[in-house]
């Protein structure tokens, strides 16, 4: 009887661990928009010295995320940019996917490209087609869920870009399209040209948004307002202040005076919430609580850290707590008369 109770108890614990805790939400307010997990995972550190380079470990990491309800994975053809060979992340991710039949169908892949090298980008039809085909080959799939420009290409003709997207969609190689790190007016221009080409339009915009850099909400930025106006959930890269080239974290760097001040405030709010010494959880909760509905792209390759940060979904901040944290990061609650714009650009 005792043994049976132990087995039953173990089964219950395992079921709780494996059950999904991340809700699924529509990426935008159109009927054709995909539903994704409220939290996403990034692949910046796959293939570099501080992340993972073993396909078996990456497979376990992907499956652990999916078990929690995390379904969207953010890839780029230049990951990892440092600490490894740029471009290695995607083949490793594809190798890991192939280890679990049916896993590909359980996730959504964001495939970013157009960064060629130092000093220039290329969103020409031939280059984008070559990169999309590269993704399909390395991921062992016949489609990507969201094909995305990594950076704005000021040289590309938006009409030509829209026609290229339309071709990829008709071929079934890309289900949806998005932009990363664009200004709102450029987003609107491309969206308009896509509609003229017979497409439903962009489904998301990926930009930096965190307690380290809350500028998307600030007086001199319209990014979060623009996302809400267009009925999209943005993808927030660097939600814990991660360095965009994969180097040392900026927020939790003890040598950064501003990072120390922000972390101190996160810990103060954490104590109020019963989350002592968990500034990462509070930072994710801060982002999740904003009404734009941003989807944080977590960068950790540690499964336990991922599980802990997902707990932010159950954390509720007061408006005062949100502002106490936000002002440390550089949000200007008195608008332009109080702003120090250089604060979050360091």
N, C-alpha and C positions, 0 to 999 in steps of 0.2 A: 504493500500500500504506500509506504514511504517513497519507494523507488518510483512508483507511478506518479506520485505528487511532484517529485523532482523533475521527472520527464515532462509532465504537463506544464510545470512552471517554466522550464527551459523553453518549451515550444512557444509559450505565451510571450516570453521575452524576445525570442527570435522574430516572432510575428510583429511585435511592436517596433523592433529595430528595422525590419525590412519594409514596413508599411509606409506609403507615401505620406509625407507631411507638408510638402510644397504644393500649394494649389495651382491649378491650371487656369490661365487667364488669356483672353484674346489679346493679340499683339496690337490690334487697332480696332476701330469700331465698324469696319466693313464686314459683310457676311463672309467674304472670301479669306479673311485674315486667319492665320494659324493660331491655335491655342498653344501656349508654351508655359513652362514652369515659371512661377513668380520670381524665382532666382535662377540665374544661369551660371555656367562655368566657362572660364577662359583657358586658352591653351598656350599662353605666352611662355610658360616655363616648361613645356614639353620639349625634351631634347637639349636642355641646357644644364649647366652645372649645379644649379640650386633646385631643379625640379625633378623630372623623371625621364629616363631614356630607355626604360625597359617596357616592351609592349605588354607583357603579362601584367605588370603593375598598373599600367595605364588602363588595361581592360578592367581590372578590379576597381579602379577609380571611377571609370565611366559607369559601371554597373552599380556601384554604391550611390552615385548621384541619381541615376534613374530610379533606384529603389526608394529614394526620398522624394521623387517627383520632379527632380531637375531634368529637363529634357533638352534645353537649348545649349549648344556648345559653340563658342566663338573662335573661329580659326582665321589665320592669315597666312598667305604664302611667304611672308618674311619672318614668321615665328620659328625658332627663338631669335630675336635680333642680336642678343649678346649671350655669351657663355656657352655657345654651341654654334652649329652651322645654320644660318638662316634658311628656312624652308624645310627643316627636318621635322617640325612638329606635325605637319599634316600626314606624311607617310607613316609616322609612328602611330598617329591616331587611327589611320585606316587599317594598319596592321592589327591594332588592338580591337577594332570593331569586328574584323573578320574572325576573331577567336570565338565570338558568341553569335551564332546564326540567329537572325531576327532582331539583333540589337539595333541595327541601322534604322529599322522602321519605327523604333521607339523614341527616336530623338529627332531634333531639328538641328541642321548644320548651317551656321553662318559662314560663308566663304568670302573673305575679304581679299581684294587685290587692287593693284595699279601702282604700288610703290616699286619702282625699278631699281633705284639706287640713290646714292647721295645726290641731292639736288634736283631730282625730277621724278615725275609720275607719268603714267601712260594709260589713258582710258580709251585708246583707239580700238576699233572693232577687232582688228587682227590680234592685238595684244590680249584683250579681254577674252577672246575666243580661245587663245592658246592657254590661258590660265584656267579658264573654266574646264577645258578638257583635261588639264593637269590635275585639277581637283577630282574629277570623276575617276581618273585612273588611280590616283593615290588612295582614294577613299573606297575603291572597289564598289562604286555605285553608279547609277545612271542619272542621278539628279542631285542638286543641292537645294536646300529649302529656302535660303535667302542668299542671293548673290549681291554683294555689297562693294561699293567703291570705298577703299580704305582712306583715301585723301582726295580732296577736290582737284580735278584736272582742269585748270583754267583754259587750256589750249583746245580741249575737245569741243566739238559742236554739239550742243544739247539735242538737236534733232537727230544727229547721227547716233548719239548715245542711246536715245529712246528707241531708235530703230534696231539697234544692236540688242537691247533688252528684249524687244518684241520678238526678235529672231530666236533668242535663247528660250523664251517662254513657249513659242510655237513648237520648238524642237523637243520640249519637255525636259530640257537640261536644268532649268531654274524655275522653281515654282513662284518665288516672290523676289522682290528687290528692295534694297535699302541703301542708305548712305551713312558714312562715318565721318565725323569731324568737319561737317560742312556748315556754312552760314545758312541762316533760315531763308534768305532770298534765293540762294543757289538751290536749296531744297525745293522751293516753290517753282523755280524755273524748270528743273528736271521733272518734277511731278506734272507740270502742265504739258510738257512735251510728251511724256509717257501717255497721258490721256489722249493726246492727239494721235498717238501711234496705236491706240486701241487697247492699252493696258489699264488696269484698275488703279495703278499708282503705287507709290512707295508704301511699305508697311511699317517701317521703323527708321529711327535715326539714332546712331550710336555716338555718344559724346562723353567727355569726362565729367563726372558729377560725384562729389564726395565731400566729406567734412574737411578734407585737405583743400579741395578746390570746389567750393559751392557756387562758383561764378555763373553757372547756368541759370541760377535763380536771381541773380543780382540786378541792380538798377540799370547797368549798362549792357545787359544781355536779355534777349527775348527767347532763349532756347526752350525753357520749360513752358513758357506761355505758348510758343509756337507749336510745341508738341501737343498741348491740350487743344489748341485751335484746330489742329489737323486730326485730332482723334487718334493719336498714336501713343503707345508706350515706348519711351526711349530706352535704349540699352545703355546702362551706365558703366563705362570702363573705369578702372582704378577706384572702385568704391571704398577701398581701404587705403587710398593714397599711394597705390603701387606706382613705381617708376615706369614710364611707358616703354622704356627700352629693356626692361627686365632686370634692372640693377637694384641696389638696396632700396627697401621701402622708405618713402619720404616721411610718412606720418609717424612711424614708430622708430625713427632714427634718433637715438639719444643725443646726437650732435646737432640736431635741428632744434633751435629754440622755439620756433613756431610749432613744430611737431610736438614738442614736450608740453607746450601750453594747451594745445588741442587735446592731447591725450589726458592731461590732468583734468580737463573739463569733462571728457568722456567718462573718466573714472568717478568724478563727483556725481554725475547723473547716474552712472551705473550703481553706485552705492544707494541712491534713492530708489532704484528699481530692483534692488536685490541682486545685482549682477557685479559683485565685487571683482576687480581686476580682470574684467572682460571688455576692454575698450573696443575690441573688434566687433563684438556682438552689438554694442551700443551704436557704433558707427554705421553698421548695416541697418539697424533699426531706424536711425536718423534718416537715412536715405529712403527706406521703404515707406516712411510716414508721410513723405511729401505727396500732395494730391496729384502730381503728374503721373504717378504710378510707375516710376522707373523700375526697370529690372536690373538689379545689380549683377555684374559679371564677376563672380568671385575668382580669384587667381590662385588659391591654394591648391597644392597637389597632395596635401595631407588629408586623408579621409576623415579622421577624427576632428580636425580643425573645420572641415567643411560641415560636418554634422553639428558642431557647436555653433557656427555662424548662422546656420539655418534657423536656430532658435530665435533669431531676431524677428521672425515672422510673428511670434507670440508676445512681442514687447510693444507696449503703448507708451509713447512720449507725450507729455503735455506740450502745449504751444510754447510755454516759457522755457522748458527744457530744450526744445528744438532750437529756439533762438539763442539760448546760452551757449550751445555748441556751435551754432552757425556763425555767430559773431566772432568766435575765436578763429574760425576758418577764413573769415573775410566778408561775410554777408553784411551789406550796408543797410541796417534797419532805419537809418535816417537818410536813405537815398544818397544822392551825389554829394551832398555837403559833408558827409561823414566817411566817404569811401576812400580806402587806400588800395587802389587797384593792383599795385605791385605786390601786395601781400600774398596773393594766391598764385602769382606767376613765378615765384622763386623756385 
